[in-house]
Amino acid sequence: MGDAVTPAEPRWLTEVRLRSARRVLWLRHLWSQHRYADEHMLAISHSEVDRALLPDRELTAAEQAFYASDDRATDLTAQIAALSGQPADDRLAHLTATLGLSPTDTALFTLTLASAADQRIARVFGYLLDQPEAADPTPALAMALFGLPGQPPGQDSSLIRWLLAEPVRSSGDAFAWTTGWRADGTLLPTLLCPAAADGPASWPGGSLGQVVDPPQGPVLRPAAVAQIAAFVQALRQDGGSVLPIEIELAGPPGSGRTTLAAQAMAAVDGRLMAVDGAAVAARPDPYAVALREARRARLDGSVLAWEHADRLPPMLLESLPPAPLTFLSVPAAGNVITRARSVKWSVNCAPIGSAERTAMWTALASTPPPAAVTDWALRPAEVMVAASVAAAGEQAVGEVCRRLLTAATPELLTALPLPFTWPDLVLPADTAEHLCEFQGQAAGRRVVLDDWGFSRLTPSGRSVTALLAGPPGTGKTMAAQVIARSLGLDLYRVDLAEVVSKYIGETEKHLSEVFDACERAPVMLLFDEADALFGKRTQVSDAHDRYANIEIDYILQRMEQFDGIAVLTTNRKGDLDTAFVRRLRFIIDFAPPDAAERERLWRIALDGAADRRQRPLVGKLDWAGLAGILDLTAADIKSAALAAAFLAHGDGGLITERHVLAATRRELAKQGVVVRPGQLEHR
């Protein structure tokens, strides 16, 4: 096998070597000129002092005369001139033109790149600067090597604006002639390639930017794509806008904002690069990371899309160099402060409907769309995740979708079991009828509101909400479980201990997450002890009262906008805010059971109980008598029946009236009811 061929170095690096070599000859010539005896023994020679006092034009003229008279210098000058006939450094030329580098900027930048590419050149720079060690190139050295007039780069230089290079010294006069500069080394691998013949340049940025190609499948928002594409195309035909264009894509995460931007750019033969603003904000130097990503997009000819733009540090976007076009993904319009002088346009990424979800699924999976996709309010990103597990079956898809919808609220919601059915619920006839009416509205709301067109009567929200009010133990939570099971919904109880926060704004944030998740998922929301959250507003006497009232106002507003099914329970209805009560669709009062209902509850709890061998566990009981003398709630009866079973197990026999009465005494004692000796005794 032959020896590996080392690729030629880029022209700019060769030019730095040649110009440095020619300068070395001139300095050696100067340093060898001693006009005074024994002056070489001095730290600063007399001749050096004389040269320092000469005007710059005389010294420059002497240098040019030397280059014309010295054979070696003349040869180097010829080689430098011959470089102009070689293929240009396309990548360096593209960078300087795209980022607006001046000749002075370009000269200094190439020196900093050469120093980073070869430490031996850094030592040469030290020699040229008359220093005993390697040195960073200075503006003065760049001017001398390239024969450029002018001033050193300042704070407004493109080198600083695009983080291409920066002064080593941050304090004092950082932009002096003699200050050393260093390049951003991330650009070096690309610029060291001798030409673009090996393919398009891969311009480095940070580690966050990703080129986004439009995904396969249907265009979900064709009207918005067409509008954005027409807008961009019109600006291009007119030579571009004087002001930067910022297109705000408003919608929740997963709503397809980045996909919309990619499809719009593809329609105008453009390319999109997306950067996660939240990841940028988490870096130690967010501005430097963001600037490198903006620089990469500019050099690639890509349009930048800032995902989670609202998470970026304040004013960061305004401090970046303006781009002709930028996309900003935000939860809601106006969430981000951007540059004041710009053309702003907002696009609302509204939820997609069942037809769009079905079309997406059909393009991504070979199986028919499951109910979770057609019926649940999934976002485009969630449909894509669901389609990735299509091979596992409809049940697996449903479980994945359920996890996706509640992923943001694991600590805020608790799933309740649904073991009860309507026969287990013992209530007065009017209460049961009222509950059935609530269930009917929850089941038929889509047909009445959408198909029948009655959504015009509910402009603020489409929720079906019910308040179940009554003493503890009267079956309010059980009724919610029965209705959820009948509707085929999961029941999630809001954990008020996690939702309510002492920090301003946190309670509202938690509730927003709860409502957002539960109005898209097939769930029913349960607020137990709702008076703790939906209490009355108070007179404002201090800042705490003011913020408490703001919190309640938000809850009232968000509850009215809720597009789901919610049940609230309370045993203190009078403590609820009247404005909130007015917004509820149903208010259903629960009362303690009467004697007939208590007898039915006792029978449900104990009558016909048997062990695994089907042996009866309950002896003869006076059901009517138990119901008549024991004024208990449904929850009390359940607790007493369970305690009686344990007592009978301890005695090794059947559950008798003695066990039931003894368990009842214990239950009443827990509630503070004093049972005198002789009362509730078995006779």
Number of C-alpha atoms within 10 A of each C-alpha: 3 4 5 6 6 6 8 11 13 19 22 21 20 16 21 22 18 20 18 23 17 20 20 17 16 20 15 11 13 16 13 11 11 14 13 10 8 10 14 16 8 8 7 10 16 17 18 15 10 10 13 11 10 10 9 11 9 11 14 13 11 14 17 14 11 17 20 14 11 14 11 14 22 15 15 21 16 12 15 19 12 10 14 11 8 9 11 16 18 18 22 21 13 13 18 19 12 14 17 16 18 15 15 20 22 19 21 29 25 21 30 26 24 24 25 18 16 11 13 13 22 21 18 22 23 17 16 21 19 11 12 9 12 18 21 24 29 25 25 18 22 24 19 15 21 16 12 13 10 8 13 19 20 14 11 8 19 20 25 15 18 21 15 22 22 24 23 15 13 10 8 7 11 17 22 17 16 16 19 21 22 21 24 17 13 14 16 16 12 16 25 20 20 21 21 14 9 8 7 10 17 14 21 19 19 17 11 16 22 15 15 17 16 18 11 9 12 14 18 21 16 13 10 18 22 15 13 22 20 15 11 20 16 13 14 12 8 8 8 15 15 11 14 17 21 21 19 26 27 21 19 18 17 15 22 23 26 25 22 23 31 24 27 25 23 16 18 15 10 14 22 28 25 24 24 19 22 17 15 25 19 12 12 9 10 17 19 16 19 26 21 23 25 27 28 22 25 18 21 19 14 20 23 27 32 27 22 21 25 19 18 23 17 12 13 16 19 13 13 17 14 17 16 19 19 20 24 27 31 23 20 17 16 12 15 21 15 18 17 8 12 16 15 15 13 16 19 16 20 14 15 16 16 15 12 19 25 18 16 22 26 16 14 18 16 11 13 12 20 19 12 21 27 18 16 20 21 26 22 22 15 21 22 18 15 25 23 14 15 21 12 10 11 19 13 14 24 19 12 16 21 20 14 16 21 18 12 15 20 11 13 20 21 15 14 13 11 17 10 17 15 15 8 15 18 20 21 15 9 11 16 17 12 15 20 14 13 21 20 13 16 20 16 10 18 15 13 13 15 11 10 10 11 14 17 9 10 12 10 15 16 19 20 22 26 23 22 25 22 19 16 19 19 23 22 25 20 19 22 25 24 22 24 25 19 15 15 13 17 18 26 22 19 21 15 19 9 12 20 18 14 7 7 13 13 14 20 20 13 20 21 16 16 21 19 20 21 23 21 18 22 22 21 26 27 27 21 20 16 23 19 15 18 22 19 18 19 11 9 12 8 8 9 11 14 14 14 17 18 16 19 20 17 16 19 17 14 18 22 20 16 20 19 24 24 26 27 23 24 23 20 16 21 13 15 18 18 14 13 18 17 10 14 18 14 18 20 19 19 20 18 19 21 15 18 14 17 25 21 19 25 20 17 17 18 21 17 13 15 12 8 6 6 9 10 14 18 18 15 10 17 12 18 15 11 19 22 15 10 18 15 23 21 23 15 19 26 18 16 25 23 15 19 24 21 15 20 18 13 9 11 9 13 17 24 19 20 17 20 23 20 17 22 23 19 16 18 17 12 10 9 9 11 11 13 8 7 7 10 17 11 12 5
